[in-house]
Amino acid sequence: MPADPAVIAAHAKVLQSDARALADCAERLQRIGARLEADGIAPPWLREAVNAHLAACAAAAADLSAAAARLSGYAGRAGR
């Protein structure tokens, strides 16, 4: 069965949408972390947990965005 470029491109769009959602989460966690630091009342373990989740969201967003770009490229080649 040949690869369907439209289906592949649709999957790439979903991945890019997921990447944007994770990037938005990372931005929200960044703001939360900044408020925790400014307030100075949060326990260290909470700041560490927020920072760990922020890093995980940012890494996942970058990975999904890269995968979406590669999948989009593949969709373009599959249509030839």
C-alpha positions as CSV (number, residue, x, y, z in Angstrom):
1,M,0.0,0.0,0.0
2,P,1.5,3.3,-1.0
3,A,2.0,6.1,1.5
4,D,-0.8,8.7,1.4
5,P,0.7,12.2,1.6
6,A,-2.5,13.7,2.8
7,V,-2.7,11.3,5.7
8,I,1.0,11.8,6.6
9,A,0.5,15.6,6.5
10,A,-2.5,15.4,8.7
11,H,-0.5,13.4,11.3
12,A,2.3,16.0,11.1
13,K,-0.3,18.8,11.8
14,V,-1.5,16.8,14.9
15,L,2.0,16.5,16.2
16,Q,2.7,20.2,15.6
17,S,-0.5,21.0,17.5
18,D,0.6,18.8,20.4
19,A,4.0,20.5,20.4
20,R,2.3,23.9,20.7
21,A,0.1,22.7,23.6
22,L,3.2,21.4,25.4
23,A,5.1,24.7,24.7
24,D,2.1,26.6,26.2
25,C,2.3,24.3,29.3
26,A,6.0,25.1,29.6
27,E,5.3,28.8,29.4
28,R,2.7,28.5,32.2
29,L,5.0,26.5,34.3
30,Q,7.7,29.1,33.8
31,R,5.4,31.8,35.1
32,I,4.4,29.6,38.1
33,G,8.0,29.0,38.8
34,A,8.8,32.7,38.7
35,R,6.0,33.4,41.1
36,L,7.1,30.7,43.5
37,E,10.6,32.2,43.4
38,A,9.3,35.7,43.9
39,D,7.1,34.8,46.8
40,G,9.9,32.8,48.5
41,I,7.4,30.7,50.5
42,A,7.2,27.5,48.4
43,P,9.2,24.6,49.7
44,P,12.2,23.7,47.6
45,W,10.7,20.3,46.5
46,L,7.8,22.2,44.9
47,R,10.1,24.5,42.9
48,E,12.1,21.5,41.9
49,A,9.0,19.6,40.7
50,V,7.8,22.6,38.7
51,N,11.2,23.0,37.1
52,A,11.3,19.3,36.3
53,H,7.9,19.4,34.6
54,L,8.8,22.6,32.8
55,A,12.0,20.9,31.4
56,A,10.0,17.8,30.4
57,C,7.3,19.9,28.6
58,A,9.9,21.9,26.8
59,A,11.9,18.8,25.7
60,A,8.7,17.0,24.6
61,A,7.6,20.1,22.6
62,A,10.9,20.3,20.8
63,D,10.8,16.6,20.0
64,L,7.3,16.7,18.7
65,S,8.0,19.8,16.6
66,A,11.0,18.1,15.1
67,A,9.0,15.0,14.4
68,A,6.3,17.0,12.8
69,A,8.8,18.8,10.5
70,R,10.3,15.5,9.4
71,L,6.9,14.0,8.8
72,S,5.9,17.0,6.8
73,G,9.0,16.6,4.7
74,Y,8.3,12.9,4.2
75,A,4.7,13.8,3.1
76,G,6.1,16.0,0.4
77,R,8.4,13.3,-0.8
78,A,5.8,10.6,-0.6
79,G,3.6,12.4,-3.1
80,R,6.1,12.2,-5.9
